Amino acid sequence: MSEPAQAASDNLRVDAELDLRGVICPYNFVKTKLKLESLQAGQILAVILDEGDPIRNVPRSVSDDGHAVLSQEQLAGAYRVTIRKRAAS
């Protein structure tokens, strides 16, 4: 994994990034969920997802789990979704 990057639309420090292009549903959500579990509350995860089912399903599913979807920016044939891990309950 490379150095943390900047989230372009939010100027937020991204703590981790996953490139899940080519990963089918529901595996892209499972991988996103596992990565979020490894982060501390409040940390930022950027996930690159394909168009179609992944961009429709993953942001909704992480929101349903209580995480905050901060941004979705379109890339060439994909999307970069920035997620803040929920606070510990």
CNS distance restraints for C-alpha pairs under 8 A (distance, minus, plus):
assign (resid   1 and name CA) (resid  16 and name CA) 7.92 0.50 0.50
assign (resid   1 and name CA) (resid  17 and name CA) 7.68 0.50 0.50
assign (resid   4 and name CA) (resid  13 and name CA) 6.83 0.50 0.50
assign (resid   4 and name CA) (resid  14 and name CA) 5.39 0.50 0.50
assign (resid   4 and name CA) (resid  15 and name CA) 5.30 0.50 0.50
assign (resid   4 and name CA) (resid  16 and name CA) 6.22 0.50 0.50
assign (resid   4 and name CA) (resid  17 and name CA) 7.78 0.50 0.50
assign (resid   5 and name CA) (resid  13 and name CA) 6.25 0.50 0.50
assign (resid   5 and name CA) (resid  14 and name CA) 5.29 0.50 0.50
assign (resid   5 and name CA) (resid  15 and name CA) 7.45 0.50 0.50
assign (resid   6 and name CA) (resid  11 and name CA) 5.89 0.50 0.50
assign (resid   6 and name CA) (resid  12 and name CA) 5.73 0.50 0.50
assign (resid   6 and name CA) (resid  13 and name CA) 4.99 0.50 0.50
assign (resid   6 and name CA) (resid  14 and name CA) 5.68 0.50 0.50
assign (resid   7 and name CA) (resid  11 and name CA) 5.26 0.50 0.50
assign (resid   7 and name CA) (resid  12 and name CA) 5.21 0.50 0.50
assign (resid   7 and name CA) (resid  13 and name CA) 6.37 0.50 0.50
assign (resid   7 and name CA) (resid  14 and name CA) 6.18 0.50 0.50
assign (resid   7 and name CA) (resid  46 and name CA) 7.79 0.50 0.50
assign (resid   7 and name CA) (resid  82 and name CA) 7.25 0.50 0.50
assign (resid   8 and name CA) (resid  12 and name CA) 7.69 0.50 0.50
assign (resid   9 and name CA) (resid  71 and name CA) 7.09 0.50 0.50
assign (resid   9 and name CA) (resid  73 and name CA) 7.77 0.50 0.50
assign (resid  10 and name CA) (resid  70 and name CA) 7.82 0.50 0.50
assign (resid  10 and name CA) (resid  71 and name CA) 7.57 0.50 0.50
assign (resid  12 and name CA) (resid  44 and name CA) 7.93 0.50 0.50
assign (resid  13 and name CA) (resid  44 and name CA) 7.05 0.50 0.50
assign (resid  14 and name CA) (resid  43 and name CA) 7.52 0.50 0.50
assign (resid  14 and name CA) (resid  44 and name CA) 4.98 0.50 0.50
assign (resid  14 and name CA) (resid  45 and name CA) 5.91 0.50 0.50
assign (resid  14 and name CA) (resid  46 and name CA) 6.55 0.50 0.50
assign (resid  15 and name CA) (resid  43 and name CA) 6.11 0.50 0.50
assign (resid  15 and name CA) (resid  44 and name CA) 5.24 0.50 0.50
assign (resid  15 and name CA) (resid  45 and name CA) 5.98 0.50 0.50
assign (resid  16 and name CA) (resid  44 and name CA) 6.70 0.50 0.50
assign (resid  16 and name CA) (resid  45 and name CA) 4.95 0.50 0.50
assign (resid  16 and name CA) (resid  46 and name CA) 6.36 0.50 0.50
assign (resid  17 and name CA) (resid  45 and name CA) 5.58 0.50 0.50
assign (resid  17 and name CA) (resid  46 and name CA) 4.60 0.50 0.50
assign (resid  17 and name CA) (resid  47 and name CA) 5.69 0.50 0.50
assign (resid  17 and name CA) (resid  48 and name CA) 7.90 0.50 0.50
assign (resid  18 and name CA) (resid  32 and name CA) 7.60 0.50 0.50
assign (resid  18 and name CA) (resid  45 and name CA) 7.70 0.50 0.50
assign (resid  18 and name CA) (resid  46 and name CA) 6.34 0.50 0.50
assign (resid  18 and name CA) (resid  47 and name CA) 4.75 0.50 0.50
assign (resid  18 and name CA) (resid  48 and name CA) 6.24 0.50 0.50
assign (resid  19 and name CA) (resid  47 and name CA) 5.88 0.50 0.50
assign (resid  19 and name CA) (resid  48 and name CA) 4.74 0.50 0.50
assign (resid  19 and name CA) (resid  49 and name CA) 6.95 0.50 0.50
assign (resid  20 and name CA) (resid  28 and name CA) 6.22 0.50 0.50
assign (resid  20 and name CA) (resid  47 and name CA) 6.89 0.50 0.50
assign (resid  20 and name CA) (resid  48 and name CA) 5.59 0.50 0.50
assign (resid  20 and name CA) (resid  49 and name CA) 5.42 0.50 0.50
assign (resid  20 and name CA) (resid  50 and name CA) 7.49 0.50 0.50
assign (resid  21 and name CA) (resid  48 and name CA) 6.38 0.50 0.50
assign (resid  21 and name CA) (resid  49 and name CA) 5.23 0.50 0.50
assign (resid  21 and name CA) (resid  50 and name CA) 5.29 0.50 0.50
assign (resid  21 and name CA) (resid  78 and name CA) 7.37 0.50 0.50
assign (resid  22 and name CA) (resid  50 and name CA) 6.88 0.50 0.50
assign (resid  23 and name CA) (resid  27 and name CA) 6.46 0.50 0.50
assign (resid  23 and name CA) (resid  28 and name CA) 5.62 0.50 0.50
assign (resid  24 and name CA) (resid  28 and name CA) 6.05 0.50 0.50
assign (resid  24 and name CA) (resid  54 and name CA) 7.31 0.50 0.50
assign (resid  25 and name CA) (resid  29 and name CA) 6.78 0.50 0.50
assign (resid  25 and name CA) (resid  53 and name CA) 7.13 0.50 0.50
assign (resid  25 and name CA) (resid  54 and name CA) 6.30 0.50 0.50
assign (resid  26 and name CA) (resid  30 and name CA) 6.35 0.50 0.50
assign (resid  27 and name CA) (resid  31 and name CA) 6.05 0.50 0.50
assign (resid  28 and name CA) (resid  32 and name CA) 6.13 0.50 0.50
assign (resid  28 and name CA) (resid  49 and name CA) 7.93 0.50 0.50
assign (resid  28 and name CA) (resid  54 and name CA) 7.10 0.50 0.50
assign (resid  28 and name CA) (resid  58 and name CA) 7.29 0.50 0.50
assign (resid  29 and name CA) (resid  33 and name CA) 5.99 0.50 0.50
assign (resid  29 and name CA) (resid  57 and name CA) 7.90 0.50 0.50
assign (resid  29 and name CA) (resid  58 and name CA) 5.39 0.50 0.50
assign (resid  29 and name CA) (resid  61 and name CA) 7.41 0.50 0.50
assign (resid  29 and name CA) (resid  62 and name CA) 7.87 0.50 0.50
assign (resid  30 and name CA) (resid  34 and name CA) 6.13 0.50 0.50
assign (resid  31 and name CA) (resid  35 and name CA) 6.18 0.50 0.50
assign (resid  32 and name CA) (resid  36 and name CA) 6.18 0.50 0.50
assign (resid  32 and name CA) (resid  47 and name CA) 7.40 0.50 0.50
assign (resid  33 and name CA) (resid  37 and name CA) 6.23 0.50 0.50
assign (resid  33 and name CA) (resid  62 and name CA) 7.37 0.50 0.50
assign (resid  34 and name CA) (resid  38 and name CA) 6.61 0.50 0.50
assign (resid  35 and name CA) (resid  39 and name CA) 6.76 0.50 0.50
assign (resid  36 and name CA) (resid  45 and name CA) 7.15 0.50 0.50
assign (resid  36 and name CA) (resid  85 and name CA) 6.35 0.50 0.50
assign (resid  39 and name CA) (resid  43 and name CA) 6.28 0.50 0.50
assign (resid  39 and name CA) (resid  85 and name CA) 7.30 0.50 0.50
assign (resid  40 and name CA) (resid  85 and name CA) 7.18 0.50 0.50
assign (resid  41 and name CA) (resid  84 and name CA) 7.92 0.50 0.50
assign (resid  41 and name CA) (resid  85 and name CA) 5.25 0.50 0.50
assign (resid  41 and name CA) (resid  86 and name CA) 5.55 0.50 0.50
assign (resid  41 and name CA) (resid  87 and name CA) 4.70 0.50 0.50
assign (resid  41 and name CA) (resid  88 and name CA) 6.02 0.50 0.50
assign (resid  42 and name CA) (resid  84 and name CA) 5.63 0.50 0.50
assign (resid  42 and name CA) (resid  85 and name CA) 5.02 0.50 0.50
assign (resid  42 and name CA) (resid  86 and name CA) 6.06 0.50 0.50
assign (resid  42 and name CA) (resid  87 and name CA) 6.10 0.50 0.50
assign (resid  43 and name CA) (resid  84 and name CA) 5.67 0.50 0.50
assign (resid  43 and name CA) (resid  85 and name CA) 5.62 0.50 0.50
assign (resid  44 and name CA) (resid  82 and name CA) 6.81 0.50 0.50
assign (resid  44 and name CA) (resid  83 and name CA) 5.59 0.50 0.50
assign (resid  44 and name CA) (resid  84 and name CA) 4.52 0.50 0.50
assign (resid  44 and name CA) (resid  85 and name CA) 6.37 0.50 0.50
assign (resid  45 and name CA) (resid  82 and name CA) 5.76 0.50 0.50
assign (resid  45 and name CA) (resid  83 and name CA) 5.14 0.50 0.50
assign (resid  45 and name CA) (resid  84 and name CA) 6.37 0.50 0.50
assign (resid  45 and name CA) (resid  85 and name CA) 7.57 0.50 0.50
assign (resid  46 and name CA) (resid  80 and name CA) 6.47 0.50 0.50
assign (resid  46 and name CA) (resid  81 and name CA) 5.53 0.50 0.50
assign (resid  46 and name CA) (resid  82 and name CA) 4.37 0.50 0.50
assign (resid  46 and name CA) (resid  83 and name CA) 6.21 0.50 0.50
assign (resid  47 and name CA) (resid  80 and name CA) 5.58 0.50 0.50
assign (resid  47 and name CA) (resid  81 and name CA) 5.16 0.50 0.50
assign (resid  47 and name CA) (resid  82 and name CA) 6.45 0.50 0.50
assign (resid  47 and name CA) (resid  83 and name CA) 7.93 0.50 0.50
assign (resid  48 and name CA) (resid  78 and name CA) 6.71 0.50 0.50
assign (resid  48 and name CA) (resid  79 and name CA) 5.52 0.50 0.50
assign (resid  48 and name CA) (resid  80 and name CA) 4.43 0.50 0.50
assign (resid  48 and name CA) (resid  81 and name CA) 6.29 0.50 0.50
assign (resid  49 and name CA) (resid  54 and name CA) 5.99 0.50 0.50
assign (resid  49 and name CA) (resid  55 and name CA) 6.03 0.50 0.50
assign (resid  49 and name CA) (resid  78 and name CA) 5.56 0.50 0.50
assign (resid  49 and name CA) (resid  79 and name CA) 5.25 0.50 0.50
assign (resid  49 and name CA) (resid  80 and name CA) 6.42 0.50 0.50
assign (resid  49 and name CA) (resid  81 and name CA) 7.53 0.50 0.50
assign (resid  50 and name CA) (resid  54 and name CA) 5.82 0.50 0.50
assign (resid  50 and name CA) (resid  55 and name CA) 6.34 0.50 0.50
assign (resid  50 and name CA) (resid  77 and name CA) 6.70 0.50 0.50
assign (resid  50 and name CA) (resid  78 and name CA) 4.47 0.50 0.50
assign (resid  50 and name CA) (resid  79 and name CA) 6.30 0.50 0.50
assign (resid  51 and name CA) (resid  55 and name CA) 5.57 0.50 0.50
assign (resid  51 and name CA) (resid  56 and name CA) 7.98 0.50 0.50
assign (resid  51 and name CA) (resid  77 and name CA) 6.49 0.50 0.50
assign (resid  51 and name CA) (resid  78 and name CA) 5.36 0.50 0.50
assign (resid  51 and name CA) (resid  79 and name CA) 6.83 0.50 0.50
assign (resid  52 and name CA) (resid  56 and name CA) 6.36 0.50 0.50
assign (resid  53 and name CA) (resid  57 and name CA) 5.75 0.50 0.50
assign (resid  54 and name CA) (resid  58 and name CA) 5.64 0.50 0.50
assign (resid  55 and name CA) (resid  59 and name CA) 6.60 0.50 0.50
assign (resid  55 and name CA) (resid  79 and name CA) 6.99 0.50 0.50
assign (resid  56 and name CA) (resid  60 and name CA) 6.88 0.50 0.50
assign (resid  57 and name CA) (resid  61 and name CA) 6.04 0.50 0.50
assign (resid  58 and name CA) (resid  62 and name CA) 6.17 0.50 0.50
assign (resid  59 and name CA) (resid  63 and name CA) 6.14 0.50 0.50
assign (resid  59 and name CA) (resid  69 and name CA) 6.53 0.50 0.50
assign (resid  59 and name CA) (resid  81 and name CA) 7.48 0.50 0.50
assign (resid  60 and name CA) (resid  64 and name CA) 6.13 0.50 0.50
assign (resid  61 and name CA) (resid  65 and name CA) 6.34 0.50 0.50
assign (resid  62 and name CA) (resid  66 and name CA) 6.59 0.50 0.50
assign (resid  62 and name CA) (resid  67 and name CA) 5.60 0.50 0.50
assign (resid  62 and name CA) (resid  68 and name CA) 7.58 0.50 0.50
assign (resid  62 and name CA) (resid  69 and name CA) 7.63 0.50 0.50
assign (resid  63 and name CA) (resid  67 and name CA) 4.99 0.50 0.50
assign (resid  63 and name CA) (resid  68 and name CA) 5.90 0.50 0.50
assign (resid  63 and name CA) (resid  69 and name CA) 6.56 0.50 0.50
assign (resid  66 and name CA) (resid  86 and name CA) 5.89 0.50 0.50
assign (resid  67 and name CA) (resid  83 and name CA) 6.77 0.50 0.50
assign (resid  67 and name CA) (resid  84 and name CA) 5.97 0.50 0.50
assign (resid  67 and name CA) (resid  85 and name CA) 5.10 0.50 0.50
assign (resid  67 and name CA) (resid  86 and name CA) 4.59 0.50 0.50
assign (resid  68 and name CA) (resid  83 and name CA) 5.58 0.50 0.50
assign (resid  68 and name CA) (resid  84 and name CA) 5.12 0.50 0.50
assign (resid  68 and name CA) (resid  85 and name CA) 6.69 0.50 0.50
assign (resid  68 and name CA) (resid  86 and name CA) 6.75 0.50 0.50
assign (resid  69 and name CA) (resid  81 and name CA) 7.15 0.50 0.50
assign (resid  69 and name CA) (resid  82 and name CA) 6.00 0.50 0.50
assign (resid  69 and name CA) (resid  83 and name CA) 4.52 0.50 0.50
assign (resid  69 and name CA) (resid  84 and name CA) 6.50 0.50 0.50
assign (resid  70 and name CA) (resid  81 and name CA) 7.54 0.50 0.50
assign (resid  70 and name CA) (resid  82 and name CA) 5.37 0.50 0.50
assign (resid  70 and name CA) (resid  83 and name CA) 5.54 0.50 0.50
assign (resid  70 and name CA) (resid  84 and name CA) 6.82 0.50 0.50
assign (resid  71 and name CA) (resid  80 and name CA) 7.90 0.50 0.50
assign (resid  71 and name CA) (resid  81 and name CA) 5.67 0.50 0.50
assign (resid  71 and name CA) (resid  82 and name CA) 5.17 0.50 0.50
assign (resid  71 and name CA) (resid  83 and name CA) 7.38 0.50 0.50
assign (resid  72 and name CA) (resid  79 and name CA) 6.42 0.50 0.50
assign (resid  72 and name CA) (resid  80 and name CA) 5.62 0.50 0.50
assign (resid  72 and name CA) (resid  81 and name CA) 4.44 0.50 0.50
assign (resid  72 and name CA) (resid  82 and name CA) 6.50 0.50 0.50
assign (resid  73 and name CA) (resid  79 and name CA) 5.52 0.50 0.50
assign (resid  73 and name CA) (resid  80 and name CA) 5.21 0.50 0.50
assign (resid  73 and name CA) (resid  81 and name CA) 6.53 0.50 0.50
assign (resid  74 and name CA) (resid  78 and name CA) 6.14 0.50 0.50
assign (resid  74 and name CA) (resid  79 and name CA) 4.46 0.50 0.50
assign (resid  74 and name CA) (resid  80 and name CA) 6.42 0.50 0.50
assign (resid  75 and name CA) (resid  79 and name CA) 5.23 0.50 0.50
assign (resid  75 and name CA) (resid  80 and name CA) 6.89 0.50 0.50
